[in-house]
Amino acid sequence: MERRDFIKTSVGAGLALAGANILTSGCTTGSNNHYDSKGLPTMMFGSTGIRIPRIVLGLGSRFCHIDSAEESFEMLNFALDNGLFYWDTAYTYSNAIAHALRKTKPTELVISEVRVGEIAKTRRKEIFLSTKVAAREPSEAMRQIELSLKRLQTDHLDMLKIHEIDDADVNIITQKGHLIDILLRLKEEKVTRFIGFSCHGSPEAAKELTNRCPFDSMLIAMNHWTPGQKRMEIAVPVAKEKKMGFLLMKAVRPRETITSLQTTDLIKYALSLDGPDALVLGMDSLDVVKSNLAILRNFQKFPPEKMQELAVNLAPFYRHENLPWMQKGYHDGNWIS
């Protein structure tokens, strides 16, 4: 698909985009909603008007550690062919941010958006495509967004999120002419249909940012907060009040430290919680995709007694303050030391 060089990286007194008619195809809110979930269970995604599968294809560091490009393309095509059409990636996702467990150290750089773009260039209309911008400084953020579009070989996104917001970000993001204004302008110009943010840390930051800005979606980490900061209790109610789409991630993280827990149980536990529209799961092989599809196709909500049993088993994880991803300075993707 041909693209135009439409983003000018000049913010200064205001935000400038090249051309009023940026897009050559699609990207009108309320249209292009005919994605095919192939019969998978779906939920309405906030107020977007789109029903999405209860599992989202997570394309972070695990995906980037797939050994070959061909293997990753096979996984992506299979996932799409079987109804997993919501794809979640980010500007920063690569195999350089972590050394995967049971994998040899990579010799070549793998960038998630680049691999995704190889499929998106021919199947773009079938994919609900989401990426994230990491930079906070306006001109650098614009540069990252433009590069993301080039990597993804598309001229528009379905969802553009601010990556990993925290307490220090709220005032910066919401300054006039800064990141929120950039995202709102890109939505107005139909470079992206919807906007949102992800949050691994402070639930208070997620709540405050939601109150200040008209986001369409929130992606937050579960089983991941420091003691006394229960994200589900603090951030989720305000997101629901504002009719935002609500996604959960990091559902299987406890498995890395509590080996008695079953991955399938952790996924079903997250799917059984009230509130989330869907669960973002990192996937790194065709077998993992097949396993997650089987869970979703056969899913039945856990009864209260099973939820309580798993909550008790998860208690040591919630109390553990020394896990690397609960420490200050943790960055998404550093999932194994």
Secondary structure, DSSP 4 states (H G I P E B T S, - for coil): ------B----TTS--BS-S---SS---TTSS-----TT--EEE-TTSS-EEESEEEE-SHHHHT-S-HHHHHHHHHHHHHTT--EEE--TT-BTTS---TT-PPPSS--BHHHHHHHHHHHHGGG-EEEEEE---SHHHHHHHHHHHHHHHT-S-EEEEEE-S--TTHHHHHTSTTSHHHHHHHHHHTTSEEEEEEEESS-HHHHHHHHHHS--SEEEEESS-PPTT--HHHHTHHHHHHTT-EEEEE-TTGGGGT-TTS-HHHHHHHHHHSSS-SEEEEE--SHHHHHHHHHHHHT--PPPHHHHHHHHHHHHHHHH----GGGSTT--TT----
